[in-house]
Structure formats: C-alpha cells, structure tokens
Amino acid sequence: MRIEGTIRHLDLEGGVWVLEGSDGTTWNPTNLPEGFRTEGLAVEAEARVQEDAMSIAMVGPLIEIVRIRRTP
C-alpha cells in the first residue's frame, strides 16, 4: 500500500514513532529508518500491513516499510 503523511513522535510507552496518514490513519511502522525519525517530516511510503504482529504502543496498525522518501 502507498501512504502519504507525516512522521510524528508520541510520548507513549517511552516514545514511539508513527506515520500519520493524510487520511487521518495512524500507522505504527516497525522498521522506520533512523534518518526519518524527525517530528513533522512529510513522507511518502510503500508499506505492508503486519497482521501477525502486536505492539505495546497500540496506536494503530503495524506496518513494515518497503520504501520511504521525503516529500516537499
């Protein structure tokens, strides 16, 4: 799937990085690259939903990022 949105840092369970989609969905990436861990960063990502995984953060569906790039 393709997601356009913004990287956010939530102060939850010690801190968690999420991808807030332009449609309002909050996604929980399991493999967000270190270089993209910037509050407010606009990105476009290709990702796969991880149906067989769980997170203690419980902020949204878990995704595995396949590709990610910064957008203006």
CHARMM-style PDB file with segment names, atoms N, HN, CA, C and O in Angstrom:
ATOM      1  N   MET     1       0.828  -1.170   0.000  1.00  0.00      PROA
ATOM      2  CA  MET     1       0.000   0.000   0.000  1.00  0.00      PROA
ATOM      3  C   MET     1       0.880   1.244   0.000  1.00  0.00      PROA
ATOM      4  O   MET     1       2.036   1.199   0.420  1.00  0.00      PROA
ATOM      5  N   ARG     2       0.328   2.338  -0.469  1.00  0.00      PROA
ATOM      6  HN  ARG     2      -0.611   2.375  -0.810  1.00  0.00      PROA
ATOM      7  CA  ARG     2       1.047   3.607  -0.514  1.00  0.00      PROA
ATOM      8  C   ARG     2       0.433   4.547   0.522  1.00  0.00      PROA
ATOM      9  O   ARG     2      -0.786   4.711   0.583  1.00  0.00      PROA
ATOM     10  N   ILE     3       1.295   5.162   1.334  1.00  0.00      PROA
ATOM     11  HN  ILE     3       2.285   5.029   1.284  1.00  0.00      PROA
ATOM     12  CA  ILE     3       0.836   6.072   2.380  1.00  0.00      PROA
ATOM     13  C   ILE     3       1.560   7.404   2.231  1.00  0.00      PROA
ATOM     14  O   ILE     3       2.788   7.448   2.158  1.00  0.00      PROA
ATOM     15  N   GLU     4       0.800   8.474   2.187  1.00  0.00      PROA
ATOM     16  HN  GLU     4      -0.197   8.438   2.246  1.00  0.00      PROA
ATOM     17  CA  GLU     4       1.371   9.823   2.243  1.00  0.00      PROA
ATOM     18  C   GLU     4       1.016  10.376   3.602  1.00  0.00      PROA
ATOM     19  O   GLU     4      -0.121  10.242   4.054  1.00  0.00      PROA
ATOM     20  N   GLY     5       1.991  11.005   4.267  1.00  0.00      PROA
ATOM     21  HN  GLY     5       2.915  11.114   3.900  1.00  0.00      PROA
ATOM     22  CA  GLY     5       1.687  11.545   5.579  1.00  0.00      PROA
ATOM     23  C   GLY     5       2.866  12.212   6.247  1.00  0.00      PROA
ATOM     24  O   GLY     5       3.802  12.674   5.594  1.00  0.00      PROA
ATOM     25  N   THR     6       2.798  12.250   7.569  1.00  0.00      PROA
ATOM     26  HN  THR     6       2.038  11.874   8.100  1.00  0.00      PROA
ATOM     27  CA  THR     6       3.771  12.978   8.381  1.00  0.00      PROA
ATOM     28  C   THR     6       4.273  12.092   9.515  1.00  0.00      PROA
ATOM     29  O   THR     6       3.493  11.387  10.154  1.00  0.00      PROA
ATOM     30  N   ILE     7       5.569  12.132   9.757  1.00  0.00      PROA
ATOM     31  HN  ILE     7       6.204  12.705   9.237  1.00  0.00      PROA
ATOM     32  CA  ILE     7       6.157  11.399  10.868  1.00  0.00      PROA
ATOM     33  C   ILE     7       5.873  12.166  12.159  1.00  0.00      PROA
ATOM     34  O   ILE     7       6.066  13.379  12.236  1.00  0.00      PROA
ATOM     35  N   ARG     8       5.412  11.433  13.162  1.00  0.00      PROA
ATOM     36  HN  ARG     8       5.254  10.448  13.099  1.00  0.00      PROA
ATOM     37  CA  ARG     8       5.122  12.021  14.478  1.00  0.00      PROA
ATOM     38  C   ARG     8       5.785  11.190  15.567  1.00  0.00      PROA
ATOM     39  O   ARG     8       5.958   9.980  15.422  1.00  0.00      PROA
ATOM     40  N   HSD     9       6.150  11.851  16.654  1.00  0.00      PROA
ATOM     41  HN  HSD     9       6.009  12.834  16.772  1.00  0.00      PROA
ATOM     42  CA  HSD     9       6.681  11.154  17.826  1.00  0.00      PROA
ATOM     43  C   HSD     9       5.678  11.302  18.949  1.00  0.00      PROA
ATOM     44  O   HSD     9       5.352  12.416  19.360  1.00  0.00      PROA
ATOM     45  N   LEU    10       5.189  10.176  19.446  1.00  0.00      PROA
ATOM     46  HN  LEU    10       5.455   9.271  19.113  1.00  0.00      PROA
ATOM     47  CA  LEU    10       4.229  10.185  20.539  1.00  0.00      PROA
ATOM     48  C   LEU    10       4.946   9.816  21.835  1.00  0.00      PROA
ATOM     49  O   LEU    10       5.745   8.880  21.867  1.00  0.00      PROA
ATOM     50  N   ASP    11       4.659  10.550  22.887  1.00  0.00      PROA
ATOM     51  HN  ASP    11       4.010  11.311  22.861  1.00  0.00      PROA
ATOM     52  CA  ASP    11       5.269  10.286  24.194  1.00  0.00      PROA
ATOM     53  C   ASP    11       4.432   9.222  24.904  1.00  0.00      PROA
ATOM     54  O   ASP    11       3.681   9.510  25.836  1.00  0.00      PROA
ATOM     55  N   LEU    12       4.584   7.998  24.439  1.00  0.00      PROA
ATOM     56  HN  LEU    12       5.194   7.763  23.682  1.00  0.00      PROA
ATOM     57  CA  LEU    12       3.799   6.881  24.918  1.00  0.00      PROA
ATOM     58  C   LEU    12       4.724   5.683  25.098  1.00  0.00      PROA
ATOM     59  O   LEU    12       5.506   5.366  24.202  1.00  0.00      PROA
ATOM     60  N   GLU    13       4.644   5.022  26.232  1.00  0.00      PROA
ATOM     61  HN  GLU    13       4.009   5.279  26.960  1.00  0.00      PROA
ATOM     62  CA  GLU    13       5.479   3.838  26.478  1.00  0.00      PROA
ATOM     63  C   GLU    13       6.957   4.110  26.204  1.00  0.00      PROA
ATOM     64  O   GLU    13       7.642   3.273  25.618  1.00  0.00      PROA
ATOM     65  N   GLY    14       7.444   5.263  26.619  1.00  0.00      PROA
ATOM     66  HN  GLY    14       6.887   5.943  27.095  1.00  0.00      PROA
ATOM     67  CA  GLY    14       8.850   5.593  26.394  1.00  0.00      PROA
ATOM     68  C   GLY    14       9.106   6.272  25.065  1.00  0.00      PROA
ATOM     69  O   GLY    14      10.247   6.616  24.754  1.00  0.00      PROA
ATOM     70  N   GLY    15       8.064   6.469  24.277  1.00  0.00      PROA
ATOM     71  HN  GLY    15       7.137   6.190  24.530  1.00  0.00      PROA
ATOM     72  CA  GLY    15       8.186   7.144  22.989  1.00  0.00      PROA
ATOM     73  C   GLY    15       8.028   6.176  21.834  1.00  0.00      PROA
ATOM     74  O   GLY    15       8.608   5.090  21.829  1.00  0.00      PROA
ATOM     75  N   VAL    16       7.239   6.580  20.860  1.00  0.00      PROA
ATOM     76  HN  VAL    16       6.767   7.462  20.863  1.00  0.00      PROA
ATOM     77  CA  VAL    16       7.025   5.750  19.682  1.00  0.00      PROA
ATOM     78  C   VAL    16       6.890   6.653  18.456  1.00  0.00      PROA
ATOM     79  O   VAL    16       6.226   7.688  18.506  1.00  0.00      PROA
ATOM     80  N   TRP    17       7.528   6.249  17.358  1.00  0.00      PROA
ATOM     81  HN  TRP    17       8.068   5.408  17.318  1.00  0.00      PROA
ATOM     82  CA  TRP    17       7.438   6.973  16.091  1.00  0.00      PROA
ATOM     83  C   TRP    17       6.299   6.388  15.286  1.00  0.00      PROA
ATOM     84  O   TRP    17       6.190   5.169  15.155  1.00  0.00      PROA
ATOM     85  N   VAL    18       5.449   7.246  14.746  1.00  0.00      PROA
ATOM     86  HN  VAL    18       5.538   8.237  14.853  1.00  0.00      PROA
ATOM     87  CA  VAL    18       4.319   6.802  13.935  1.00  0.00      PROA
ATOM     88  C   VAL    18       4.289   7.578  12.626  1.00  0.00      PROA
ATOM     89  O   VAL    18       4.917   8.627  12.484  1.00  0.00      PROA
ATOM     90  N   LEU    19       3.551   7.040  11.691  1.00  0.00      PROA
ATOM     91  HN  LEU    19       3.041   6.188  11.806  1.00  0.00      PROA
ATOM     92  CA  LEU    19       3.295   7.720  10.421  1.00  0.00      PROA
ATOM     93  C   LEU    19       1.817   8.079  10.417  1.00  0.00      PROA
ATOM     94  O   LEU    19       0.954   7.202  10.372  1.00  0.00      PROA
ATOM     95  N   GLU    20       1.537   9.366  10.463  1.00  0.00      PROA
ATOM     96  HN  GLU    20       2.238  10.078  10.500  1.00  0.00      PROA
ATOM     97  CA  GLU    20       0.159   9.856  10.446  1.00  0.00      PROA
ATOM     98  C   GLU    20      -0.224  10.084   8.994  1.00  0.00      PROA
ATOM     99  O   GLU    20       0.271  11.013   8.356  1.00  0.00      PROA
ATOM    100  N   GLY    21      -1.102   9.242   8.474  1.00  0.00      PROA
ATOM    101  HN  GLY    21      -1.504   8.488   8.993  1.00  0.00      PROA
ATOM    102  CA  GLY    21      -1.501   9.326   7.076  1.00  0.00      PROA
ATOM    103  C   GLY    21      -2.320  10.565   6.788  1.00  0.00      PROA
ATOM    104  O   GLY    21      -2.966  11.109   7.684  1.00  0.00      PROA
ATOM    105  N   SER    22      -2.297  11.015   5.543  1.00  0.00      PROA
ATOM    106  HN  SER    22      -1.773  10.573   4.816  1.00  0.00      PROA
ATOM    107  CA  SER    22      -3.058  12.198   5.155  1.00  0.00      PROA
ATOM    108  C   SER    22      -4.563  11.966   5.298  1.00  0.00      PROA
ATOM    109  O   SER    22      -5.339  12.922   5.306  1.00  0.00      PROA
ATOM    110  N   ASP    23      -4.978  10.698   5.410  1.00  0.00      PROA
ATOM    111  HN  ASP    23      -4.348   9.922   5.404  1.00  0.00      PROA
ATOM    112  CA  ASP    23      -6.396  10.376   5.608  1.00  0.00      PROA
ATOM    113  C   ASP    23      -6.766  10.316   7.086  1.00  0.00      PROA
ATOM    114  O   ASP    23      -7.912  10.023   7.427  1.00  0.00      PROA
ATOM    115  N   GLY    24      -5.797  10.593   7.973  1.00  0.00      PROA
ATOM    116  HN  GLY    24      -4.866  10.831   7.696  1.00  0.00      PROA
ATOM    117  CA  GLY    24      -6.060  10.584   9.402  1.00  0.00      PROA
ATOM    118  C   GLY    24      -5.722   9.283  10.105  1.00  0.00      PROA
ATOM    119  O   GLY    24      -5.784   9.218  11.333  1.00  0.00      PROA
ATOM    120  N   THR    25      -5.365   8.244   9.360  1.00  0.00      PROA
ATOM    121  HN  THR    25      -5.315   8.296   8.363  1.00  0.00      PROA
ATOM    122  CA  THR    25      -4.990   6.964   9.965  1.00  0.00      PROA
ATOM    123  C   THR    25      -3.591   7.062  10.562  1.00  0.00      PROA
ATOM    124  O   THR    25      -2.675   7.597   9.938  1.00  0.00      PROA
ATOM    125  N   THR    26      -3.437   6.545  11.768  1.00  0.00      PROA
ATOM    126  HN  THR    26      -4.181   6.110  12.275  1.00  0.00      PROA
ATOM    127  CA  THR    26      -2.118   6.493  12.401  1.00  0.00      PROA
ATOM    128  C   THR    26      -1.557   5.095  12.212  1.00  0.00      PROA
ATOM    129  O   THR    26      -2.171   4.112  12.627  1.00  0.00      PROA
ATOM    130  N   TRP    27      -0.392   5.005  11.587  1.00  0.00      PROA
ATOM    131  HN  TRP    27       0.107   5.804  11.250  1.00  0.00      PROA
ATOM    132  CA  TRP    27       0.273   3.731  11.306  1.00  0.00      PROA
ATOM    133  C   TRP    27       1.476   3.600  12.226  1.00  0.00      PROA
ATOM    134  O   TRP    27       2.139   4.592  12.527  1.00  0.00      PROA
ATOM    135  N   ASN    28       1.758   2.399  12.668  1.00  0.00      PROA
ATOM    136  HN  ASN    28       1.219   1.593  12.423  1.00  0.00      PROA
ATOM    137  CA  ASN    28       2.878   2.127  13.560  1.00  0.00      PROA
ATOM    138  C   ASN    28       3.951   1.342  12.800  1.00  0.00      PROA
ATOM    139  O   ASN    28       3.884   0.114  12.742  1.00  0.00      PROA
ATOM    140  N   PRO    29       4.946   2.035  12.214  1.00  0.00      PROA
ATOM    141  CA  PRO    29       5.979   1.329  11.454  1.00  0.00      PROA
ATOM    142  C   PRO    29       6.941   0.583  12.380  1.00  0.00      PROA
ATOM    143  O   PRO    29       7.416   1.129  13.376  1.00  0.00      PROA
ATOM    144  N   THR    30       7.217  -0.673  12.033  1.00  0.00      PROA
ATOM    145  HN  THR    30       6.831  -1.117  11.224  1.00  0.00      PROA
ATOM    146  CA  THR    30       8.121  -1.491  12.842  1.00  0.00      PROA
ATOM    147  C   THR    30       9.579  -1.293  12.451  1.00  0.00      PROA
ATOM    148  O   THR    30      10.477  -1.704  13.186  1.00  0.00      PROA
ATOM    149  N   ASN    31       9.824  -0.676  11.313  1.00  0.00      PROA
ATOM    150  HN  ASN    31       9.095  -0.342  10.716  1.00  0.00      PROA
ATOM    151  CA  ASN    31      11.198  -0.542  10.818  1.00  0.00      PROA
ATOM    152  C   ASN    31      11.473   0.850  10.235  1.00  0.00      PROA
ATOM    153  O   ASN    31      12.115   0.971   9.192  1.00  0.00      PROA
ATOM    154  N   LEU    32      10.992   1.891  10.905  1.00  0.00      PROA
ATOM    155  HN  LEU    32      10.471   1.793  11.753  1.00  0.00      PROA
ATOM    156  CA  LEU    32      11.236   3.250  10.423  1.00  0.00      PROA
ATOM    157  C   LEU    32      12.735   3.544  10.479  1.00  0.00      PROA
ATOM    158  O   LEU    32      13.332   3.484  11.554  1.00  0.00      PROA
ATOM    159  N   PRO    33      13.352   3.860   9.334  1.00  0.00      PROA
ATOM    160  CA  PRO    33      14.790   4.136   9.330  1.00  0.00      PROA
ATOM    161  C   PRO    33      15.147   5.320  10.232  1.00  0.00      PROA
ATOM    162  O   PRO    33      14.386   6.283  10.333  1.00  0.00      PROA
ATOM    163  N   GLU    34      16.283   5.243  10.871  1.00  0.00      PROA
ATOM    164  HN  GLU    34      16.901   4.461  10.790  1.00  0.00      PROA
ATOM    165  CA  GLU    34      16.765   6.276  11.796  1.00  0.00      PROA
ATOM    166  C   GLU    34      16.735   7.661  11.166  1.00  0.00      PROA
ATOM    167  O   GLU    34      16.380   8.630  11.838  1.00  0.00      PROA
ATOM    168  N   GLY    35      17.098   7.777   9.898  1.00  0.00      PROA
ATOM    169  HN  GLY    35      17.387   6.990   9.353  1.00  0.00      PROA
ATOM    170  CA  GLY    35      17.158   9.057   9.213  1.00  0.00      PROA
ATOM    171  C   GLY    35      15.801   9.713   8.975  1.00  0.00      PROA
ATOM    172  O   GLY    35      15.737  10.872   8.565  1.00  0.00      PROA
ATOM    173  N   PHE    36      14.717   8.981   9.230  1.00  0.00      PROA
ATOM    174  HN  PHE    36      14.769   8.040   9.563  1.00  0.00      PROA
ATOM    175  CA  PHE    36      13.369   9.508   9.037  1.00  0.00      PROA
ATOM    176  C   PHE    36      12.676   9.790  10.365  1.00  0.00      PROA
ATOM    177  O   PHE    36      11.504  10.165  10.381  1.00  0.00      PROA
ATOM    178  N   ARG    37      13.374   9.616  11.460  1.00  0.00      PROA
ATOM    179  HN  ARG    37      14.326   9.312  11.447  1.00  0.00      PROA
ATOM    180  CA  ARG    37      12.790   9.839  12.785  1.00  0.00      PROA
ATOM    181  C   ARG    37      12.897  11.315  13.170  1.00  0.00      PROA
ATOM    182  O   ARG    37      13.664  11.702  14.052  1.00  0.00      PROA
ATOM    183  N   THR    38      12.097  12.120  12.471  1.00  0.00      PROA
ATOM    184  HN  THR    38      11.475  11.806  11.755  1.00  0.00      PROA
ATOM    185  CA  THR    38      12.078  13.565  12.656  1.00  0.00      PROA
ATOM    186  C   THR    38      10.625  14.030  12.753  1.00  0.00      PROA
ATOM    187  O   THR    38       9.843  13.825  11.825  1.00  0.00      PROA
ATOM    188  N   GLU    39      10.268  14.649  13.864  1.00  0.00      PROA
ATOM    189  HN  GLU    39      10.903  14.815  14.619  1.00  0.00      PROA
ATOM    190  CA  GLU    39       8.909  15.145  14.068  1.00  0.00      PROA
ATOM    191  C   GLU    39       8.512  16.102  12.951  1.00  0.00      PROA
ATOM    192  O   GLU    39       9.244  17.044  12.645  1.00  0.00      PROA
ATOM    193  N   GLY    40       7.350  15.859  12.340  1.00  0.00      PROA
ATOM    194  HN  GLY    40       6.755  15.094  12.588  1.00  0.00      PROA
ATOM    195  CA  GLY    40       6.813  16.744  11.318  1.00  0.00      PROA
ATOM    196  C   GLY    40       7.323  16.502   9.910  1.00  0.00      PROA
ATOM    197  O   GLY    40       6.965  17.241   8.993  1.00  0.00      PROA
ATOM    198  N   LEU    41       8.149  15.487   9.717  1.00  0.00      PROA
ATOM    199  HN  LEU    41       8.441  14.886  10.461  1.00  0.00      PROA
ATOM    200  CA  LEU    41       8.711  15.197   8.399  1.00  0.00      PROA
ATOM    201  C   LEU    41       7.629  14.646   7.473  1.00  0.00      PROA
ATOM    202  O   LEU    41       6.963  13.666   7.808  1.00  0.00      PROA
ATOM    203  N   ALA    42       7.451  15.273   6.309  1.00  0.00      PROA
ATOM    204  HN  ALA    42       7.992  16.069   6.036  1.00  0.00      PROA
ATOM    205  CA  ALA    42       6.485  14.806   5.308  1.00  0.00      PROA
ATOM    206  C   ALA    42       7.131  13.696   4.485  1.00  0.00      PROA
ATOM    207  O   ALA    42       8.251  13.844   3.997  1.00  0.00      PROA
ATOM    208  N   VAL    43       6.408  12.574   4.335  1.00  0.00      PROA
ATOM    209  HN  VAL    43       5.498  12.453   4.732  1.00  0.00      PROA
ATOM    210  CA  VAL    43       6.945  11.418   3.633  1.00  0.00      PROA
ATOM    211  C   VAL    43       5.889  10.758   2.758  1.00  0.00      PROA
ATOM    212  O   VAL    43       4.688  11.003   2.877  1.00  0.00      PROA
ATOM    213  N   GLU    44       6.395   9.916   1.880  1.00  0.00      PROA
ATOM    214  HN  GLU    44       7.370   9.717   1.782  1.00  0.00      PROA
ATOM    215  CA  GLU    44       5.564   9.013   1.089  1.00  0.00      PROA
ATOM    216  C   GLU    44       6.195   7.643   1.269  1.00  0.00      PROA
ATOM    217  O   GLU    44       7.403   7.487   1.096  1.00  0.00      PROA
ATOM    218  N   ALA    45       5.376   6.640   1.618  1.00  0.00      PROA
ATOM    219  HN  ALA    45       4.394   6.767   1.759  1.00  0.00      PROA
ATOM    220  CA  ALA    45       5.920   5.317   1.898  1.00  0.00      PROA
ATOM    221  C   ALA    45       5.121   4.228   1.201  1.00  0.00      PROA
ATOM    222  O   ALA    45       3.915   4.351   0.990  1.00  0.00      PROA
ATOM    223  N   GLU    46       5.821   3.167   0.854  1.00  0.00      PROA
ATOM    224  HN  GLU    46       6.802   3.068   1.025  1.00  0.00      PROA
ATOM    225  CA  GLU    46       5.172   1.931   0.439  1.00  0.00      PROA
ATOM    226  C   GLU    46       5.348   0.996   1.616  1.00  0.00      PROA
ATOM    227  O   GLU    46       6.446   0.867   2.156  1.00  0.00      PROA
ATOM    228  N   ALA    47       4.269   0.344   2.014  1.00  0.00      PROA
ATOM    229  HN  ALA    47       3.377   0.449   1.576  1.00  0.00      PROA
ATOM    230  CA  ALA    47       4.324  -0.476   3.219  1.00  0.00      PROA
ATOM    231  C   ALA    47       3.403  -1.685   3.103  1.00  0.00      PROA
ATOM    232  O   ALA    47       2.513  -1.744   2.254  1.00  0.00      PROA
ATOM    233  N   ARG    48       3.652  -2.649   3.991  1.00  0.00      PROA
ATOM    234  HN  ARG    48       4.374  -2.602   4.681  1.00  0.00      PROA
ATOM    235  CA  ARG    48       2.803  -3.835   4.116  1.00  0.00      PROA
ATOM    236  C   ARG    48       2.259  -3.892   5.533  1.00  0.00      PROA
ATOM    237  O   ARG    48       3.004  -3.712   6.496  1.00  0.00      PROA
ATOM    238  N   VAL    49       0.981  -4.138   5.661  1.00  0.00      PROA
ATOM    239  HN  VAL    49       0.376  -4.284   4.878  1.00  0.00      PROA
ATOM    240  CA  VAL    49       0.380  -4.300   6.977  1.00  0.00      PROA
ATOM    241  C   VAL    49       0.878  -5.618   7.567  1.00  0.00      PROA
ATOM    242  O   VAL    49       0.925  -6.639   6.881  1.00  0.00      PROA
ATOM    243  N   GLN    50       1.249  -5.583   8.843  1.00  0.00      PROA
ATOM    244  HN  GLN    50       1.211  -4.754   9.401  1.00  0.00      PROA
ATOM    245  CA  GLN    50       1.728  -6.777   9.540  1.00  0.00      PROA
ATOM    246  C   GLN    50       0.589  -7.305  10.418  1.00  0.00      PROA
ATOM    247  O   GLN    50       0.464  -6.935  11.585  1.00  0.00      PROA
ATOM    248  N   GLU    51      -0.218  -8.159   9.844  1.00  0.00      PROA
ATOM    249  HN  GLU    51      -0.117  -8.459   8.896  1.00  0.00      PROA
ATOM    250  CA  GLU    51      -1.391  -8.694  10.535  1.00  0.00      PROA
ATOM    251  C   GLU    51      -1.013  -9.646  11.670  1.00  0.00      PROA
ATOM    252  O   GLU    51      -1.787  -9.822  12.611  1.00  0.00      PROA
ATOM    253  N   ASP    52       0.156 -10.253  11.592  1.00  0.00      PROA
ATOM    254  HN  ASP    52       0.785 -10.110  10.827  1.00  0.00      PROA
ATOM    255  CA  ASP    52       0.552 -11.275  12.560  1.00  0.00      PROA
ATOM    256  C   ASP    52       1.472 -10.740  13.660  1.00  0.00      PROA
ATOM    257  O   ASP    52       2.192 -11.516  14.290  1.00  0.00      PROA
ATOM    258  N   ALA    53       1.458  -9.436  13.895  1.00  0.00      PROA
ATOM    259  HN  ALA    53       0.874  -8.806  13.383  1.00  0.00      PROA
ATOM    260  CA  ALA    53       2.337  -8.836  14.907  1.00  0.00      PROA
ATOM    261  C   ALA    53       1.535  -7.929  15.830  1.00  0.00      PROA
ATOM    262  O   ALA    53       0.445  -7.468  15.489  1.00  0.00      PROA
ATOM    263  N   MET    54       2.110  -7.682  17.022  1.00  0.00      PROA
ATOM    264  HN  MET    54       2.995  -8.056  17.299  1.00  0.00      PROA
ATOM    265  CA  MET    54       1.471  -6.806  18.001  1.00  0.00      PROA
ATOM    266  C   MET    54       2.507  -5.845  18.560  1.00  0.00      PROA
ATOM    267  O   MET    54       3.712  -6.078  18.458  1.00  0.00      PROA
ATOM    268  N   SER    55       2.016  -4.755  19.157  1.00  0.00      PROA
ATOM    269  HN  SER    55       1.038  -4.566  19.240  1.00  0.00      PROA
ATOM    270  CA  SER    55       2.892  -3.749  19.740  1.00  0.00      PROA
ATOM    271  C   SER    55       2.314  -3.314  21.085  1.00  0.00      PROA
ATOM    272  O   SER    55       1.097  -3.297  21.268  1.00  0.00      PROA
ATOM    273  N   ILE    56       3.185  -2.965  22.014  1.00  0.00      PROA
ATOM    274  HN  ILE    56       4.174  -2.978  21.865  1.00  0.00      PROA
ATOM    275  CA  ILE    56       2.697  -2.468  23.298  1.00  0.00      PROA
ATOM    276  C   ILE    56       2.153  -1.048  23.163  1.00  0.00      PROA
ATOM    277  O   ILE    56       1.401  -0.596  24.026  1.00  0.00      PROA
ATOM    278  N   ALA    57       2.516  -0.344  22.105  1.00  0.00      PROA
ATOM    279  HN  ALA    57       3.127  -0.712  21.404  1.00  0.00      PROA
ATOM    280  CA  ALA    57       2.072   1.037  21.922  1.00  0.00      PROA
ATOM    281  C   ALA    57       0.580   1.112  21.569  1.00  0.00      PROA
ATOM    282  O   ALA    57      -0.104   2.026  22.029  1.00  0.00      PROA
ATOM    283  N   MET    58       0.063   0.180  20.771  1.00  0.00      PROA
ATOM    284  HN  MET    58       0.619  -0.562  20.397  1.00  0.00      PROA
ATOM    285  CA  MET    58      -1.359   0.129  20.415  1.00  0.00      PROA
ATOM    286  C   MET    58      -1.869   1.463  19.857  1.00  0.00      PROA
ATOM    287  O   MET    58      -2.939   1.928  20.248  1.00  0.00      PROA
ATOM    288  N   VAL    59      -1.107   2.078  18.946  1.00  0.00      PROA
ATOM    289  HN  VAL    59      -0.238   1.700  18.628  1.00  0.00      PROA
ATOM    290  CA  VAL    59      -1.504   3.369  18.384  1.00  0.00      PROA
ATOM    291  C   VAL    59      -2.113   3.252  16.992  1.00  0.00      PROA
ATOM    292  O   VAL    59      -2.673   4.223  16.482  1.00  0.00      PROA
ATOM    293  N   GLY    60      -2.015   2.099  16.381  1.00  0.00      PROA
ATOM    294  HN  GLY    60      -1.561   1.311  16.795  1.00  0.00      PROA
ATOM    295  CA  GLY    60      -2.553   1.902  15.046  1.00  0.00      PROA
ATOM    296  C   GLY    60      -2.015   0.625  14.457  1.00  0.00      PROA
ATOM    297  O   GLY    60      -1.203  -0.053  15.086  1.00  0.00      PROA
ATOM    298  N   PRO    61      -2.453   0.281  13.255  1.00  0.00      PROA
ATOM    299  CA  PRO    61      -1.976  -0.938  12.610  1.00  0.00      PROA
ATOM    300  C   PRO    61      -0.456  -0.904  12.424  1.00  0.00      PROA
ATOM    301  O   PRO    61       0.124   0.126  12.082  1.00  0.00      PROA
ATOM    302  N   LEU    62       0.168  -2.056  12.657  1.00  0.00      PROA
ATOM    303  HN  LEU    62      -0.302  -2.893  12.935  1.00  0.00      PROA
ATOM    304  CA  LEU    62       1.609  -2.185  12.424  1.00  0.00      PROA
ATOM    305  C   LEU    62       1.869  -2.323  10.929  1.00  0.00      PROA
ATOM    306  O   LEU    62       1.146  -3.021  10.219  1.00  0.00      PROA
ATOM    307  N   ILE    63       2.915  -1.644  10.467  1.00  0.00      PROA
ATOM    308  HN  ILE    63       3.503  -1.077  11.044  1.00  0.00      PROA
ATOM    309  CA  ILE    63       3.314  -1.759   9.068  1.00  0.00      PROA
ATOM    310  C   ILE    63       4.814  -1.985   8.968  1.00  0.00      PROA
ATOM    311  O   ILE    63       5.587  -1.553   9.823  1.00  0.00      PROA
ATOM    312  N   GLU    64       5.199  -2.668   7.909  1.00  0.00      PROA
ATOM    313  HN  GLU    64       4.571  -3.019   7.215  1.00  0.00      PROA
ATOM    314  CA  GLU    64       6.606  -2.826   7.548  1.00  0.00      PROA
ATOM    315  C   GLU    64       6.837  -1.921   6.347  1.00  0.00      PROA
ATOM    316  O   GLU    64       6.175  -2.067   5.319  1.00  0.00      PROA
ATOM    317  N   ILE    65       7.770  -0.992   6.473  1.00  0.00      PROA
ATOM    318  HN  ILE    65       8.308  -0.874   7.307  1.00  0.00      PROA
ATOM    319  CA  ILE    65       8.069  -0.062   5.385  1.00  0.00      PROA
ATOM    320  C   ILE    65       8.947  -0.768   4.354  1.00  0.00      PROA
ATOM    321  O   ILE    65       9.994  -1.329   4.679  1.00  0.00      PROA
ATOM    322  N   VAL    66       8.492  -0.723   3.104  1.00  0.00      PROA
ATOM    323  HN  VAL    66       7.642  -0.268   2.840  1.00  0.00      PROA
ATOM    324  CA  VAL    66       9.243  -1.302   1.994  1.00  0.00      PROA
ATOM    325  C   VAL    66      10.136  -0.229   1.364  1.00  0.00      PROA
ATOM    326  O   VAL    66      11.309  -0.470   1.077  1.00  0.00      PROA
ATOM    327  N   ARG    67       9.556   0.964   1.153  1.00  0.00      PROA
ATOM    328  HN  ARG    67       8.603   1.159   1.385  1.00  0.00      PROA
ATOM    329  CA  ARG    67      10.288   2.122   0.630  1.00  0.00      PROA
ATOM    330  C   ARG    67       9.728   3.365   1.296  1.00  0.00      PROA
ATOM    331  O   ARG    67       8.544   3.431   1.625  1.00  0.00      PROA
ATOM    332  N   ILE    68      10.598   4.354   1.490  1.00  0.00      PROA
ATOM    333  HN  ILE    68      11.560   4.301   1.222  1.00  0.00      PROA
ATOM    334  CA  ILE    68      10.145   5.610   2.059  1.00  0.00      PROA
ATOM    335  C   ILE    68      10.986   6.752   1.477  1.00  0.00      PROA
ATOM    336  O   ILE    68      12.184   6.601   1.238  1.00  0.00      PROA
ATOM    337  N   ARG    69      10.336   7.883   1.258  1.00  0.00      PROA
ATOM    338  HN  ARG    69       9.363   8.005   1.452  1.00  0.00      PROA
ATOM    339  CA  ARG    69      11.075   9.049   0.759  1.00  0.00      PROA
ATOM    340  C   ARG    69      10.462  10.312   1.337  1.00  0.00      PROA
ATOM    341  O   ARG    69       9.279  10.356   1.674  1.00  0.00      PROA
ATOM    342  N   ARG    70      11.292  11.329   1.442  1.00  0.00      PROA
ATOM    343  HN  ARG    70      12.253  11.293   1.168  1.00  0.00      PROA
ATOM    344  CA  ARG    70      10.822  12.638   1.908  1.00  0.00      PROA
ATOM    345  C   ARG    70      10.030  13.301   0.792  1.00  0.00      PROA
ATOM    346  O   ARG    70      10.321  13.107  -0.388  1.00  0.00      PROA
ATOM    347  N   THR    71       9.024  14.087   1.175  1.00  0.00      PROA
ATOM    348  HN  THR    71       8.788  14.245   2.133  1.00  0.00      PROA
ATOM    349  CA  THR    71       8.262  14.850   0.193  1.00  0.00      PROA
ATOM    350  C   THR    71       8.283  16.318   0.602  1.00  0.00      PROA
ATOM    351  O   THR    71       8.454  16.639   1.778  1.00  0.00      PROA
ATOM    352  N   PRO    72       8.110  17.196  -0.362  1.00  0.00      PROA
ATOM    353  CA  PRO    72       8.152  18.635  -0.044  1.00  0.00      PROA
ATOM    354  C   PRO    72       6.963  19.089   0.795  1.00  0.00      PROA
ATOM    355  OT1 PRO    72       6.863  20.267   1.137  1.00  0.00      PROA
TER     356      PRO     72
END
